[in-house]
Amino acid sequence: MRLPPSLLALISLVLVPYRAFAASDSPKPTNKPCTLHSPSTGSFYDLRPLQIFPSTGKDARNDSWHAKGYDYGANFTLNFCGPVIEKLEDVNDVSEYSWRNVSAFYRTADDEVYSIGQQSTDPIFRGKKLVLNYTSGSLCPELDDDGTPKFVAKKIHYGDDDGDETPESTKSTRRKSTLLSFQCDRDPVLTEHPQVSFIGSPDHCTYFFEVRRRTGCG
């Protein structure tokens, strides 16, 4: 059935504004890692200046960014959009091949290293929040009813000097991950060095950080 020209014109008037709105509402594509456009404002965000690379020379850095764990019992080391520049060994529950791709970790008082996420170059927007997620870290501990990691006695190896058994946390099949939330802060002090704050880890499995820097302003 052929529609009358007047009806076709009316349909075109309705569809054109909708298509224009849909196109402007979708984020602009970008092929560069660790960059994206805001779907709501169109502002361009580039997190690459935050990444630390291994270097040599007089002013070379030999450590990644740090965040104090305060009451968690360990401090955190992390990099943005790439692995940490520290050379890691014996990372719990992570294959040796993947040690070089760890982007966030912590070390306990017993010198145990736990990964809290592998590198990612895909930031996203959750509403108006710019976030970056690292996944596939060390195994998460099982928790008791109070949210405290469960512990079992580690077996005593032949030749140990003491007779005390060392507690070891039981593990689940879930893996530790990190969620970084980037906040706009125009303080000149934060131009080169971001302020990385550990927010918390309610389940000893997902670790939340806030990153304040001028880069977060778009």
C-alpha positions in Angstrom: 0.0 0.0 0.0 1.4 3.4 -1.0 1.2 6.1 1.7 0.0 9.6 0.6 2.8 12.2 0.3 1.4 14.3 3.2 1.7 11.3 5.6 5.3 10.6 4.5 6.2 14.2 5.1 4.8 14.0 8.6 6.6 10.8 9.5 9.9 12.3 8.3 9.4 15.4 10.5 8.9 13.1 13.5 11.9 10.8 12.8 14.6 13.3 12.0 14.7 15.1 15.4 14.7 11.7 17.2 17.7 10.4 15.1 19.6 13.6 15.7 19.0 13.4 19.4 20.0 9.7 19.6 23.2 10.5 17.7 24.2 13.4 20.0 23.4 11.4 23.1 25.8 8.5 22.3 29.5 8.8 23.2 32.0 9.8 20.5 34.1 6.8 19.5 37.8 6.7 20.3 40.4 4.1 19.4 43.1 5.3 21.9 43.5 3.2 25.1 42.5 4.9 28.3 40.6 7.7 26.6 36.9 8.3 26.1 34.3 11.0 25.6 31.6 11.7 28.2 28.2 10.5 26.9 26.5 13.4 28.6 28.8 16.4 27.9 31.0 15.2 25.1 34.1 16.2 27.1 37.3 14.3 26.3 39.1 12.4 29.1 42.6 11.1 28.8 44.0 9.0 31.7 47.3 8.2 30.0 49.3 11.0 31.7 48.7 9.1 35.0 50.6 6.0 33.8 54.1 5.5 35.1 56.6 3.7 32.9 59.8 2.0 33.8 62.7 4.5 33.1 66.3 5.1 33.7 68.4 8.2 34.3 68.8 10.8 37.0 65.1 11.5 37.6 63.9 7.9 37.0 61.1 6.5 39.2 61.4 3.0 40.6 57.9 2.8 42.2 54.3 3.2 41.2 51.6 5.2 42.9 50.7 4.4 46.5 47.7 4.6 48.8 47.7 4.1 52.6 45.5 1.2 53.8 45.1 2.7 57.3 43.0 0.2 59.2 43.2 -2.5 56.5 46.6 -3.6 57.7 48.4 -3.1 54.4 49.3 -0.3 52.0 48.5 -0.4 48.3 50.5 0.1 45.1 48.9 0.7 41.8 49.4 2.1 38.3 46.9 3.5 35.8 46.2 1.9 32.4 49.2 -0.4 32.8 51.0 -2.8 35.1 52.9 -1.6 38.2 56.6 -1.0 37.4 57.7 -3.0 40.5 59.0 -6.5 39.7 56.6 -8.9 41.4 57.2 -12.5 42.4 55.2 -15.1 44.2 51.9 -13.3 43.7 49.2 -15.4 45.5 46.9 -17.4 43.3 48.1 -15.7 40.1 50.1 -17.6 37.4 53.7 -16.5 36.9 53.0 -15.4 33.4 50.4 -12.9 34.7 52.7 -11.3 37.4 53.8 -8.8 34.8 50.3 -7.6 34.2 49.3 -6.8 37.8 48.1 -3.2 38.0 47.3 -3.1 41.7 48.6 -5.1 44.7 49.3 -5.0 48.4 51.9 -6.7 50.5 51.2 -8.0 54.0 53.5 -7.8 57.1 54.5 -11.5 56.3 55.7 -10.4 52.9 52.7 -12.1 51.1 51.8 -10.4 47.8 48.2 -10.2 46.7 47.0 -8.9 43.4 43.8 -6.8 43.4 43.5 -6.6 39.6 45.1 -7.0 36.2 45.7 -4.1 33.9 42.8 -2.5 31.9 42.8 0.3 29.4 39.0 0.7 29.2 37.6 3.4 31.5 33.8 3.9 31.4 31.2 6.2 32.7 28.7 5.1 35.4 26.3 8.0 35.2 28.6 11.0 35.6 31.3 9.0 37.4 34.5 8.2 35.4 35.7 4.8 36.6 38.3 2.2 35.7 38.0 -1.4 36.8 40.8 -4.0 37.4 39.8 -7.7 37.7 41.2 -11.2 37.9 43.4 -10.6 41.0 44.2 -13.1 43.8 41.5 -15.4 45.1 39.1 -13.8 47.7 38.9 -15.2 51.2 35.7 -16.9 52.5 33.9 -14.8 55.0 32.1 -15.7 58.2 28.8 -14.3 59.3 30.5 -11.2 60.6 32.2 -10.5 57.4 35.6 -11.5 58.7 37.9 -13.8 56.6 37.7 -17.4 57.8 41.0 -19.0 58.8 42.2 -22.6 59.0 45.4 -23.9 60.5 48.3 -24.2 58.0 50.1 -27.6 58.1 53.4 -27.7 59.9 56.3 -28.4 57.6 59.1 -30.7 58.7 62.0 -28.7 60.1 60.0 -25.8 61.5 61.5 -24.4 64.6 58.3 -23.7 66.5 55.4 -25.9 67.1 52.7 -23.3 66.5 50.4 -23.6 63.5 50.1 -20.5 61.3 46.5 -19.5 60.4 45.7 -19.3 56.7 42.5 -17.9 55.2 40.3 -20.2 53.3 39.6 -19.1 49.7 36.6 -18.9 47.4 36.5 -19.0 43.6 36.0 -15.3 43.3 38.9 -13.1 42.5 40.0 -9.7 43.9 39.2 -6.6 41.9 39.7 -2.8 42.1 37.4 0.0 41.2 39.0 3.4 40.7 36.7 6.5 40.7 38.3 9.6 39.1 37.2 13.0 40.6 37.8 16.4 39.1 40.1 18.6 41.3 41.7 21.7 39.9 44.2 22.2 42.7 47.6 23.0 41.0 49.3 20.5 43.3 47.4 17.7 41.6 48.6 18.6 38.1 51.4 16.1 38.0 50.7 13.9 41.1 47.2 12.6 41.7 45.9 12.0 45.2 45.0 8.4 45.5 42.8 7.5 48.5 41.7 4.0 49.6 38.0 4.1 50.4 37.5 0.6 51.7 36.9 -3.1 50.9 33.8 -4.4 52.7 34.3 -7.9 51.5 38.1 -8.2 51.2 37.4 -8.9 47.6 36.6 -5.6 45.9 38.8 -2.6 46.7 37.5 1.0 46.2 39.8 4.0 45.5 39.2 7.6 44.8 41.6 9.4 42.4 41.6 13.2 42.5 43.5 15.0 39.7 43.1 17.6 37.0 42.9 14.8 34.5 39.5 13.9 35.9 38.1 17.2 34.8 38.1 16.4 31.1 
